[in-house]
Amino acid sequence: MNAIYPAAIQLLLEQPAAAQWPLLQRVLQQANGKPPVAWDFPIAGCLAAGGPAKAATPAVAAITCAHIAIILIDDILDDDPRGEYRTLGSGRAANLASGLGSLGQHMLEAYPCQQPSLAIAALGQMMGNTAYGQDLDVQNPHSEEGYWAVAKAKSSPYFATALSLGGLYGGADGALTEALGQFGAVFGEVMQIHDDLNDCLAEPANVDWLQGRAPLPLLFAELVPHPLQQRFVQLRSQVQDPEALREAQQILVSSGAISYCVNELLTRQRQLETSLAAMPLANPVPLQQILAQAIAPIEHLFSSVGVVR
């Protein structure tokens, strides 16, 4: 972690909203040592567009606020035992999430890029799309169409906006900003599928199994006809038993569920490679590094099951 993230946190702490709200101060101070996922995507977008890394500081601050707010709400919706709401209460956690969302927008207004209206609109749209995706998710859709609707609304906007905001602060025009956002959106889908695979293959059974959720591998094994389809449906309610979980996970492999997910990952890898090659970037290295980050989980998955490409 370079100096930009601490500088972004310090910038947030200097704002009037943080100064008057001790709880907001505490959460931001705690975040200083725990940067959110893809906190550096605004820097990557800024560098790729030809700007200096430091110029992305307000975008890093805004994305950090957005991420903390999203997690606060997501933990309430998932009844996560580690969630901040467990000590604050749902009401205060929800209020804190609203305050963070407002603070993130303020950062883009107080420290504008050359096209501030685009930046502010992008952040607002991301928060709206994510809220919609979270609402779809709590309805626990059990269809492939429903799965992709959640993934595109809940998982992708954060990565897309982080990159496109960085591009705007690096001087990107509208076309490049859009292309950066599309690259980030596909990366978000890759991360969602990989998280699903990790969660489904983990021991002991995680909440996706225990709460009857429908991540992509489980959805495939439930809905696509295969010889052990009914057995898999039976096992879903028994996965607190380690033996039942292992049998269910073996069915994920034999049914083709894992192979299907890997194919979806490889399809998106190719999309990222094509997108990267087409973008007129001043500095392609940051996006090449993001692409490598997307490919690494795929290679790890092949390695874990003994497949060599």
C-alpha positions as CSV (number, residue, x, y, z in Angstrom):
1,M,0.0,0.0,0.0
2,N,1.5,3.3,-1.1
3,A,1.0,6.7,0.5
4,I,-2.1,7.6,-1.5
5,Y,-4.5,5.5,0.5
6,P,-3.5,7.0,3.9
7,A,-3.6,10.5,2.2
8,A,-7.2,9.7,1.1
9,I,-8.2,8.7,4.6
10,Q,-6.6,11.9,6.0
11,L,-8.5,13.9,3.5
12,L,-11.7,12.3,4.6
13,L,-11.0,13.0,8.2
14,E,-10.4,16.6,7.5
15,Q,-14.0,17.1,6.2
16,P,-16.6,18.8,8.4
17,A,-18.9,15.8,8.3
18,A,-16.2,13.6,9.8
19,A,-15.2,16.3,12.3
20,Q,-18.7,16.5,13.8
21,W,-19.4,12.8,13.8
22,P,-17.2,10.7,16.2
23,L,-18.6,7.4,14.9
24,L,-17.7,8.4,11.3
25,Q,-14.2,9.4,12.5
26,R,-13.7,6.1,14.2
27,V,-14.8,4.0,11.2
28,L,-12.5,6.0,8.9
29,Q,-9.6,5.6,11.2
30,Q,-10.2,1.9,11.4
31,A,-10.3,1.8,7.6
32,N,-6.8,3.4,7.4
33,G,-5.1,0.0,8.1
34,K,-7.6,-2.0,6.2
35,P,-8.0,-0.7,2.6
36,P,-11.0,-2.0,0.8
37,V,-10.9,-4.4,-2.1
38,A,-9.8,-2.6,-5.3
39,W,-9.0,0.6,-3.4
40,D,-6.2,1.1,-6.0
41,F,-8.4,0.8,-9.0
42,P,-8.8,4.6,-9.2
43,I,-5.0,4.9,-9.3
44,A,-4.8,2.3,-12.0
45,G,-7.4,4.2,-14.1
46,C,-5.7,7.5,-13.6
47,L,-2.3,6.1,-14.6
48,A,-3.7,4.3,-17.6
49,A,-5.3,7.6,-18.8
50,G,-1.9,9.3,-18.4
51,G,-2.4,11.2,-15.2
52,P,-0.2,11.1,-12.1
53,A,-1.1,8.7,-9.3
54,K,-1.6,11.4,-6.8
55,A,-4.4,13.0,-8.8
56,A,-6.6,10.0,-8.0
57,T,-6.6,10.7,-4.3
58,P,-10.2,12.1,-4.2
59,A,-11.4,9.2,-6.2
60,V,-9.7,6.7,-3.8
61,A,-11.4,8.6,-0.9
62,A,-14.8,8.4,-2.6
63,I,-14.5,4.7,-3.5
64,T,-13.4,3.9,0.1
65,C,-16.5,5.6,1.5
66,A,-18.7,3.7,-1.0
67,H,-17.2,0.4,-0.1
68,I,-17.6,0.8,3.6
69,A,-21.2,1.9,3.1
70,I,-21.9,-1.1,0.9
71,I,-20.5,-3.5,3.4
72,L,-22.4,-2.0,6.3
73,I,-25.7,-2.5,4.5
74,D,-24.7,-5.9,3.1
75,D,-23.8,-7.2,6.6
76,I,-27.3,-6.3,7.8
77,L,-29.0,-8.0,4.9
78,D,-26.8,-11.1,5.3
79,D,-27.2,-11.2,9.1
80,D,-23.4,-11.4,9.2
81,P,-22.2,-12.2,12.7
82,R,-19.1,-10.0,12.0
83,G,-21.0,-7.0,10.9
84,E,-20.6,-3.6,12.5
85,Y,-24.4,-3.5,13.1
86,R,-23.9,-6.2,15.8
87,T,-22.4,-3.6,18.1
88,L,-24.0,-0.4,16.7
89,G,-27.5,-1.7,16.0
90,S,-29.0,-1.8,12.5
91,G,-30.3,1.8,12.7
92,R,-27.0,3.4,13.5
93,A,-25.2,1.2,10.9
94,A,-27.7,2.2,8.2
95,N,-27.3,5.9,9.2
96,L,-23.5,5.6,9.0
97,A,-23.8,4.0,5.6
98,S,-25.9,7.0,4.4
99,G,-23.4,9.4,5.8
100,L,-20.5,7.7,4.1
101,G,-22.3,7.8,0.8
102,S,-22.8,11.5,1.2
103,L,-19.2,12.0,2.2
104,G,-18.0,10.2,-0.9
105,Q,-20.0,12.4,-3.2
106,H,-18.7,15.5,-1.3
107,M,-15.1,14.4,-2.1
108,L,-15.8,14.5,-5.8
109,E,-17.5,17.9,-5.5
110,A,-14.8,19.5,-3.2
111,Y,-11.9,18.1,-5.2
112,P,-13.2,18.0,-8.8
113,C,-11.7,16.5,-11.9
114,Q,-12.0,18.1,-15.3
115,Q,-15.4,16.6,-15.8
116,P,-17.0,16.7,-12.3
117,S,-20.5,16.1,-13.4
118,L,-19.5,12.8,-14.9
119,A,-17.7,11.7,-11.8
120,I,-20.5,12.6,-9.4
121,A,-23.0,10.9,-11.7
122,A,-20.9,7.8,-11.9
123,L,-20.7,7.5,-8.1
124,G,-24.4,8.1,-7.7
125,Q,-25.3,5.5,-10.3
126,M,-23.0,3.0,-8.7
127,M,-24.6,3.4,-5.3
128,G,-28.1,3.1,-6.9
129,N,-27.2,0.0,-8.9
130,T,-25.6,-1.7,-5.9
131,A,-28.7,-1.0,-3.8
132,Y,-30.8,-2.5,-6.5
133,G,-28.5,-5.5,-6.7
134,Q,-28.6,-6.0,-2.9
135,D,-32.4,-5.9,-3.1
136,L,-32.4,-8.5,-5.8
137,D,-30.0,-10.6,-3.8
138,V,-32.1,-10.7,-0.6
139,Q,-34.9,-12.2,-2.7
140,N,-32.5,-15.1,-3.3
141,P,-33.3,-15.7,-7.0
142,H,-32.9,-19.3,-8.1
143,S,-32.5,-18.9,-11.8
144,E,-29.5,-18.3,-14.1
145,E,-31.2,-15.1,-15.3
146,G,-31.6,-13.9,-11.7
147,Y,-28.0,-14.8,-10.8
148,W,-26.6,-12.7,-13.6
149,A,-29.0,-9.8,-12.8
150,V,-27.6,-9.7,-9.2
151,A,-24.0,-10.1,-10.4
152,K,-24.2,-7.2,-12.9
153,A,-26.1,-4.9,-10.5
154,K,-24.4,-5.7,-7.2
155,S,-20.8,-6.9,-8.0
156,S,-19.7,-5.2,-11.2
157,P,-20.6,-1.5,-10.6
158,Y,-18.0,-1.0,-7.8
159,F,-15.1,-2.2,-9.9
160,A,-16.4,-0.4,-13.0
161,T,-16.8,2.9,-11.2
162,A,-13.5,2.7,-9.4
163,L,-11.6,2.4,-12.7
164,S,-13.7,5.0,-14.6
165,L,-13.4,7.6,-11.7
166,G,-9.7,7.1,-11.8
167,G,-9.7,7.6,-15.6
168,L,-11.6,10.9,-15.2
169,Y,-9.1,12.2,-12.7
170,G,-6.4,11.2,-15.1
171,G,-7.9,13.2,-17.9
172,A,-9.7,10.5,-19.8
173,D,-12.3,11.5,-22.4
174,G,-15.8,10.1,-22.4
175,A,-15.0,7.1,-24.7
176,L,-12.0,6.0,-22.6
177,T,-13.9,6.5,-19.4
178,E,-16.7,4.2,-20.7
179,A,-14.1,1.6,-21.8
180,L,-12.4,1.6,-18.4
181,G,-15.8,1.1,-16.8
182,Q,-16.6,-1.8,-19.0
183,F,-13.3,-3.4,-18.2
184,G,-13.9,-3.0,-14.5
185,A,-17.4,-4.5,-14.9
186,V,-16.2,-7.7,-16.5
187,F,-13.5,-7.9,-13.8
188,G,-16.2,-7.7,-11.2
189,E,-18.0,-10.6,-12.8
190,V,-14.8,-12.6,-12.7
191,M,-14.4,-11.9,-9.0
192,Q,-18.0,-12.9,-8.3
193,I,-17.6,-16.2,-10.0
194,H,-14.3,-16.9,-8.3
195,D,-15.8,-16.0,-4.9
196,D,-18.7,-18.4,-5.6
197,L,-16.3,-21.2,-6.4
198,N,-14.2,-20.6,-3.3
199,D,-17.3,-20.4,-1.1
200,C,-18.9,-23.6,-2.5
201,L,-15.7,-25.6,-2.2
202,A,-14.7,-24.4,1.3
203,E,-15.0,-26.5,4.5
204,P,-17.0,-26.3,6.7
205,A,-20.1,-25.3,4.8
206,N,-20.5,-21.5,4.5
207,V,-23.6,-19.4,4.5
208,D,-24.3,-20.0,0.8
209,W,-25.0,-23.6,1.6
210,L,-26.5,-23.0,5.0
211,Q,-28.9,-20.2,4.0
212,G,-30.1,-21.9,0.8
213,R,-28.4,-19.3,-1.4
214,A,-27.8,-19.8,-5.1
215,P,-24.3,-19.0,-6.2
216,L,-23.4,-20.1,-9.7
217,P,-22.0,-23.7,-9.0
218,L,-24.9,-24.6,-6.7
219,L,-27.4,-23.1,-9.1
220,F,-26.0,-25.3,-12.0
221,A,-26.1,-28.5,-9.9
222,E,-29.7,-27.8,-8.8
223,L,-31.1,-26.8,-12.2
224,V,-29.2,-28.6,-15.0
225,P,-30.2,-32.2,-15.5
226,H,-27.5,-34.7,-14.5
227,P,-27.6,-38.2,-12.9
228,L,-27.1,-37.0,-9.3
229,Q,-29.4,-33.9,-9.5
230,Q,-31.9,-35.2,-7.0
231,R,-29.2,-36.5,-4.7
232,F,-27.6,-33.1,-4.7
233,V,-30.9,-31.4,-3.8
234,Q,-31.2,-33.8,-0.9
235,L,-27.7,-33.1,0.4
236,R,-28.2,-29.3,0.4
237,S,-30.1,-29.5,3.7
238,Q,-27.5,-31.8,5.3
239,V,-24.2,-30.0,4.6
240,Q,-23.5,-29.3,8.3
241,D,-22.4,-32.9,8.2
242,P,-18.9,-32.9,6.8
243,E,-19.5,-36.1,4.9
244,A,-22.6,-34.8,3.3
245,L,-20.8,-31.6,2.3
246,R,-17.9,-33.5,0.7
247,E,-20.4,-35.6,-1.3
248,A,-22.2,-32.5,-2.4
249,Q,-18.9,-30.9,-3.4
250,Q,-17.9,-34.0,-5.4
251,I,-21.2,-33.7,-7.3
252,L,-20.4,-30.1,-8.1
253,V,-17.3,-31.6,-10.0
254,S,-19.0,-34.6,-11.6
255,S,-22.1,-32.7,-12.7
256,G,-20.1,-30.2,-14.7
257,A,-20.9,-27.2,-12.4
258,I,-17.2,-26.4,-11.8
259,S,-16.4,-26.8,-15.5
260,Y,-19.3,-24.5,-16.4
261,C,-18.0,-21.8,-14.0
262,V,-14.4,-22.2,-15.3
263,N,-15.7,-21.7,-18.8
264,E,-17.5,-18.5,-17.7
265,L,-14.2,-17.3,-16.2
266,L,-12.2,-18.1,-19.3
267,T,-14.8,-16.3,-21.5
268,R,-14.4,-13.2,-19.4
269,Q,-10.7,-13.5,-19.4
270,R,-10.8,-13.3,-23.2
271,Q,-13.1,-10.3,-23.0
272,L,-10.7,-8.5,-20.7
273,E,-7.8,-9.3,-23.0
274,T,-9.7,-8.0,-26.1
275,S,-10.8,-4.8,-24.2
276,L,-7.3,-4.1,-23.0
277,A,-5.9,-4.4,-26.5
278,A,-8.5,-2.0,-28.0
279,M,-8.1,0.8,-25.5
280,P,-5.9,3.8,-26.4
281,L,-4.0,3.9,-23.1
282,A,-1.2,6.2,-22.2
283,N,0.1,3.6,-19.8
284,P,-1.3,0.0,-20.2
285,V,0.7,-1.5,-17.4
286,P,-1.9,-0.9,-14.5
287,L,-4.6,-2.6,-16.5
288,Q,-2.2,-5.4,-17.4
289,Q,-1.7,-5.9,-13.7
290,I,-5.5,-6.0,-13.1
291,L,-5.8,-8.6,-15.9
292,A,-3.1,-10.7,-14.3
293,Q,-5.1,-10.4,-11.0
294,A,-8.2,-11.7,-12.8
295,I,-6.3,-14.6,-14.4
296,A,-4.5,-15.7,-11.2
297,P,-7.6,-17.3,-9.5
298,I,-8.3,-19.2,-12.7
299,E,-4.8,-20.6,-12.8
300,H,-5.0,-21.4,-9.1
301,L,-8.3,-23.3,-9.7
302,F,-6.7,-25.4,-12.5
303,S,-3.7,-26.1,-10.2
304,S,-5.9,-27.2,-7.3
305,V,-7.7,-29.8,-9.4
306,G,-4.5,-30.9,-11.2
307,V,-5.2,-29.4,-14.6
308,V,-2.4,-28.1,-16.7
309,R,-3.1,-25.6,-19.5
